[in-house]
Amino acid sequence: MIILYGLLILIGLIGLIFLKKTMELKKGKQMAEARLSAMKITRIASPGAVKSLSILPLVDYYASRPDLKTEPGVSYLVTADDTQILMDVGFNKKKEHPSPLLHNMKALGVSVSDLDMIFISHAHLDHLGGMQDQKEKTFSLSRGLVSIPDIPVYAPVKLSASRWNQGPKPQAITEPTVLKDGIVSIGVIPRFLFLMGDTPENALAVNVAGKGIVLVIGCGHQTIERIIERTRRLFSEPIYAVIGGLHYPVFGGRIMLGPINLQHLVGSDRPPWTGIQAADVESAISAIQKVPPKIVALSPHDSSDWSLDRFKQAFGDAYVELKVGQEIVI
């Protein structure tokens, strides 16, 4: 009988939490939409351009060779001409030192001392270096001391360097911003998620001479439809490539709690029982096809194998597999 009462109390508490979150969701979505409507986005007349661009995945769910570590997190080395940008810093779920990021950087011949810029797409644990960093609003390359050169660090919200990072203080940027000639943050696109709450996210846009805009996306919580819309408002140049995470854990996920697909719960601005669906994947594919880009590469860290297969089928020869250690050269 005691066990039954305990179970009923637990069910009641979970129900109250879901009721509270559902009420917060309605208000949060209204606030996010109001912020988005109030934004004045104007075309960037002179974004500049780079001659060459490559994206080297340093952390993700699949790898191109067995000596590289994998995890459901993201970090990319974006090399635009001679500028090296570290975009996001992975998950480091096991709190290791060296982290999967540092392990893979060493294996791939990438040095922290050679970085020119760090760009944090959004403040979730799989992009900041772990749950502790998400809670404390910091970012960590590893769970041991790492000396970062005196370089710009950009994020969509106020962050601090963790005690593990000896280096520069991050600066929050929310508006579309030219970070360097040809390298642009498209600015925050606000969204309120069911469990994660307010989730402002930036994406990188790199203008490659003679080709167009290459979008490098962290998780795509903004939705690819809105990312495309924002990009078209900012640039006269065409969208050449869409690369990165779009968060489609449909029919499977990378972070499971028993039978519960946690990525499905946290990645939607709808209640989990009507969360991310196959129809959302089809809508994303349709939106991208209307561009249409020459290169599409979907990150597996937050999208299921089913979603990856749908993108492969939809984009054929334009689709490039995104794996740790497999450089995408534009």
C-alpha positions, 0 to 999 in steps of 0.5 A: 500500500505504501508503495502504491501511495508513493507511486501515486504521489510521484505521478502527481508530481510529474503531472504538476511539473508538466502542467507548469511547463505547459503553462510556461510554454504558452507564455514563453512562445508568445514572448519569443514571437514578440521579440522576433517580430520586434527585431529590425533586420537589415541587409548587410551591404558589404559582408566581404568574402573569403576565398576558401572555406573548410569545416572539420568536425572535431566532435560529433556522433560518428567518426571517419576513423576508429582512433577518433572519439565520438559523443552526442555533442558538437565542435567544428573547426571552421577555417576561412582563408587563414582564420581558424574558428572553433565553433562550440566545444562539445559535450565531454559527458564523462568529464574527461581530461583530455576531453574528446575535443582535445583528443580529436584535436591532437589526432587531427593536428589542430592546436588551441594556440592556433585558434583565431576565434571561438563561436558558441552557437547556444548555451546547451550542455552538448555545445558548452562542454557539459551539464556543469557549464550549462548550469554555471553559464560557462564553457570548457574545452576540457576538465583540466587546465587549457590555456586559450590565446587572447582571441574573441569569444562570441556567444548569444548569451552572457557566458564566462570562461570556466575555471578550466579555461585560462583565457579571454572573456566571452562577449554576448552578441545578439544582432547580426554582426560581421565578425571578420571580412566574410564571416558573419553571425546571423544574429539570435533567432529566439525560441522557447522550448518545452523543457529547456525554456528560452533558447537563443541561438546564433549561426555562422554565415561565411560568404565564399567568393564566387559561390555564396553563403555557407551556413554552419549551424549548431543545433538549429533550434531556431528552425531551418525555415527561419534560418533561411529566412534570416539569411535571405534578409541579410544577404544578396548572395545565394545560400551555397551550403547548409551544414550542421545540426537541425535537431530531428531525433525522430524514431530514435535519439542519441541521448536516451534515458531507458526507453525515453528519447531525451532529445525528443523531449528537450528540442521542441516548442510543443509538449512532448506528446506532440513534439518533433515529428516526421512531418517536421523533417519533411518540412525542413527538407522542403524548405532547403530544397527551395534554396537549393544549396549545392551542399547539405550535411546534417549533424548526427549528434541531434538527428536520428539515423532515420532523419539522416537517411531522409536527407540523403534520399532527398539531396542525393549527390549534394548530400555530404556525410558529417563525421569527425575527422572528415573535412568538408571543403567548399 
